[in-house]
Amino acid sequence: MIFIPQISIKFMDEYTILQNLYNSFVSYVPNLIGFFILLFLGWGIGKILGRIAEEIIKRSKIESALFKKKPIISLSSLVSIIVSWSIYLVFLKAGVDVLGIKAISDILTSLLAFIPKFVAFLIVFFAGYFISEYLRVSIEKSEIEYRSLIARIVFWLGIYVSAIIALPLVGIDVFILQLLLVVVIIFIFLPISIGFSLAIKDELKKDIKKWLKKLSKI
């Protein structure tokens, strides 16, 4: 008879714990349903908007104008991926907020804040790439000597400078790259430029004399 009340109390405590767990689960179910609804909506809307963005790029024929050869990843696919995943992350964050998981929500907030920076990085880098490619093609079509070598140097120098400009947009320090660029210009390009000038100085003298004679006749 002495142990019956203790057993009864213990049973009541366990029942209370289970009841609390059940109530917590039942009250959490709407949040869980809301999370999956937002996840499904995000997936659907992201998929649709990604396809639309891809079709717009393809029909505008920007890729054929920018790329002579088929790139590893097409511009339309890249834009589609960025648009789709931006929508996915927005809805995923909304779903996680419904669940009340702050740690994951903070991570997703950081990712969403990074996307505009990444887009800016791509715009600047690809702009530099297209300018470098245009200069390379223009130099190769010209009639100057060593045009093939000069075209390659200008192209890769343009890519390097584009990277130096673009990388800080995603928070990457480029001090070493800037320092390396200065070293390359001083110790490589400057001697090459001087040597090239000395190599063609005789031809330059002849051309200058011809120009002076033409000017004197005018």
N, C-alpha and C positions, 0 to 999 in steps of 0.2 A: 504493500500500500504506500510505502514511502516513496518509491521510484515512479509511480504513475504520474504525479504532477510534473515531474522533471521530463518524462517522456512526452507528455502532452505539450509542455512548453517548447521542447525541442522540435516537435512536429509542427507546431504553430510557427516557429521561427523559419523553418524550411519552407513552409507553405507561403509565408509572407515574402520570402526572397523570390520564390518562383512566381508569385503573383506580381511582384514588382518588375521582374524580368519580362513577364508576359505583357504587362501594361506598357513597359518601355518599348518593346518590340512593336506592339500594335500602334502606339503613337508615332513610331518611326517609319512605319510602312508607307504613309502618304509621302513622306520625304523621299523615300526610296523609289516610289513610283514616279514622283516628279523628276528625280534624277535621271531615270531611264527614258522618260518622255523627252526631256531636254537633250539627252544624248542622241536619241533617235532623230529628233528634229534637226540637230546640228549636223549629223551625218548626212541627212537627206538634203538640207539646204546647201551645205558645203559641197556636196557632190554636184548639185545642179549648177551652182554659181561657178564652180571650177570648170565644168564643161562649157558653160557660156563664155567664160574668159578665154578658154582654149580656142573655141570656134571663132571668136572675134579676132584673135591674133592670126589664126590661120587664114581667114578670109581677107584680112587686111594686106596679106602678102608681105608683111614686114620681114619675115624670116628670109624669104628669097632675095630681098633687097639687101639684107645685112650679111647673109652668109652665102658664100659661093659653094662651099662644101657642106654636107650635112653634119651639124655638130653632134657631139656625144649626147647631149641632152638639148632638145629643141626649146626655143624660147616660149612656145605655146605651152609645152608641158611644164616648164618651170613656173610660169605665171599661174597655171592651173593648180599646181601643188601649193604655191604660196597662198592663193585665194582659199582653196579648200581647207587647208590646215589652219588658217586664220579663223575661219568660221567654226571649225571643229573645236578649237581651243576656247573660243568665246563661249560656246554652249557648254563645253565641259566645265569651264570655270563656274558658270551659272549653276550647273548641276551640283558641283562640289560645294558651292555656297549654300545650296538647299540642304545638303547633308550636314553642313556645319563643320567641315574639316578644314580648319584654318591653314594648317601647314601646307597642304596640297594646293589650296587656293592661292597662297603667297607664291608658290613655285610657278603656277600657271599665270599669275599676274606678271611675274618677271619675264616669262616667255612671250607673253603678248606685248610687253613693252619693248622686247628685243626685235620683234618682227619689222616695225617701221625702220629701225636702224639697219637691219639686214637688207631690206628693199633699197634703201638709200645707198648702201654699199654696192649692191649689184648695179644700180643705175650709173653710179660714178665709174665703177670699174669697166662696165661694158661700153660706156661713152668713150673712155680712154682707149679701149681696145679698138673701137671702130675708127677713131681718129688716127691711131697708130697704123691700122690696116690701110686706111685711105692714103696716108703719107707714104707707106711702103709701096703701094701700087703706083702712086704718082711718080715716085723716084725711079722705080723700075721702068716706067714708060718714057722717062726722060732720056736725053742723049749724053748725060754726063758720064765721065769715066768712073769705073769702080761702082757703078750704080747698084749692082746687086748686093755688094758688101755694105754700102752705105744704107741701102734700104733695110737690110736686116738689123743693122745697128740701131737705126732710128725706130724700127718697130719694137724691138725688145726694150729699148730705153723708154719708149712710150708706155709699154706694159708695166715696167718697173715703177715709173713715176705715178701711173694710175693706181697701182697697189699702195704706194706711199700715201696718196691722197684718200683712198677709199678705206683702208684698214682702221684709221682712227674713228670712223663712223660706227664701228662695232666695238669700240673700246680697246683696240690693240695698239700698244705703244710701238711707234715706228722709228724711234731715235736711232737705233742701230742701222736700220735700212737707210735712213737719211745720211748718216755718217759714212756708210759704205758707198753711197752714191757720190758724195763729195770726194772720197778717196779715188774712186774709179775715174771721175772727171779730171782730177788733178794729175794722177799718175799714169793714166792710160789714154784717155781721149785727148788731153792737152798735148802730150808728146806726139801722138799720131797726127793730130791736126798740124802741129809745127812741121813734122817730117813730111807730111803731104804737101804743105805749102812750099817747103824747100824743094821738093821733088818737081814741082810744076812751075817753079819761079821763072825759068827760062821761057816757058810757053806764055806765062802771064806777061812777061816783059814784051814779047812779040805782039800779044793781043793789045796791050796798052799802047804800044807804038802805032799800031793800026788804027786804034780808036782816036788817038791824038791827030794822026794825019787826016782822018775823015773830018774831025772837028775843025782842023785848020782850013780845010777846003770849003767849009760851010760859010 
